[in-house]
Amino acid sequence: MKRNTRFATAAAGVVALVAVAGCSSGSGTTAQSSAVPTLTGDCAQYQPYAGHSGSTVTMFGSILSPESDSLNTSWAAFSKCTGIKIQYTGSNTFESDLPVKVNGGNAPNLAIIPQPGLLSQMVQTGTVKKPPADTVANEANWNAAWKGYGSVNGTFYAAPMSANMKSLVWYSPKYFADNGYTVPTTWADMMSLSAKMASKMTGAVKPWCGGIGSGTASGWPATDWLEEAVLGSFGGQVYDDWISHKVTFSSPQIQQAMKIVVDWMQNPAWVNGGYGDVKTIATTTFQNAGLPILKNQCGMLQQASFYEAQWPKGTKVGPDGAVFAFKLPAVNPSIVTPVEGGGEFVTAFASDPATQAVQNYLSSPQWAESRIKVAPGWVSANEKVDQSLYTDPIDKISAKYLADPKATFRFDASDAMPAAVGSGAEWKAMVDWFGSGKSSLDVAKETDAAWPTK
């Protein structure tokens, strides 16, 4: 779940994310009454979306339980009051399933697409519908750059839904305190801490744990590690040139960044805590990757803010909790606060009134605030939400860095690249890199070869 047009400047006022989407036929079932009912009481707030009771809107996305549970809860009151049933289906093969559904004439009414590259691919099929006027009017709710992420060739297609903070490291505050470890604030400090941990650990206990298994999306967490190394080493311009392929995977800068990842996440003395050797990273799911932290078998996990939903129910998250997170330091201290983020975008394959009502609702601060209340670890891309609603400590960290105007913020590179590369060849190459020990240069050549010629 990587979740892009370029974001060439810091993202002021932006905050973190999630994915939703639909499966079924391309048009929703709509049962609209001739007279729009007047909603009263607590339901009065949903009056702008009334008049489509009995309709079903299908949504398809990559969000699975337990995340999808809070997703369904977030629109429960909307559905009850308007009579519009939102039928959500999640899949860990979303990126490959969606094109099959669309090309087979079985597109969902709505899809939540985390990769702008995939959005562009879908727009090229001619099946994506432009958003209704009320959704377009909500553009004032987002930083202008986010509208660009949901646009293809300058035309707006998909409203941003959420934003996530990728540049986090999860750890156990108690384990750190018990062993006299302090949270590192520089890359050099983090490497020194890793070496110190390794010298004291035995058996399957290691400083780092990781997993890149994710169904047909397997490999994406490793692209994040590489992106963090590129952005944190060379800054925004090289990162942007990499996305546009002016800088290739075989270029010296990216090869240097890959060496940083090799020394870090392919170091046999440092990984894979709780699971085994380096190769087990390729077979461990990203959902399970951090669980050894709770057993003191792993010191740290580099994963995004949305990983909070993967901790077992009841796990306390915070500076005095079972787990917490710190900002991943820059590799190069001269790069000012490198922050990698991602996001999802609500994309329509139907334009019936019920589908458009749901689109309008999901682009509103009203829905975003409902989602925030039921989903710790989720931050909205909508700037108009009540910031005081963010009570979760990870959400607060995410909002702080994603909204920092001085930060070197960039959107997830593999999500921004053409789908054949970012969510295709690179994902596969990452699995080969970790799972079969393929060399960095061979991985780079394989990925570069997939770049579209047009």
Secondary structure, DSSP 8 states (H G I E B T S, - for coil): --------S--TT-------BB-S-SS-B----SS-----GGGGGGGGG-S-TT-EEEEEES--TTHHHHHHHHTHHHHHHH--EEEEEE-TTHHHHHHHHHHTT---SEEEES-HHHHHHHHTTT--B---HHHHHGGGGS-HHHHHHTEETTEE--EEEEEEE--EEEE-HHHHHHHT----SSHHHHHHHHHHHHHH--TT-EEE----B-GGGTTHHHHHHHHHHHHHHH-HHHHHHHHTTSS-TTSHHHHHHHHHHHHHHT-TTT--TTT-STTHHHHSBTTTTTGGGGGTSEEEEE--GGGGGGS-TT--BSTTSSBEEEE---SSTTS--EEEEEEEEEEES--SHHHHHHHHHHTSHHHHHHHHHH-TT-EES-TTS-GGG--SHHHHHHHHHHT-TTSEEEE-HHHHS-HHIIIIIHHHHHHHHHHT---HHHHHHHHHTTS---
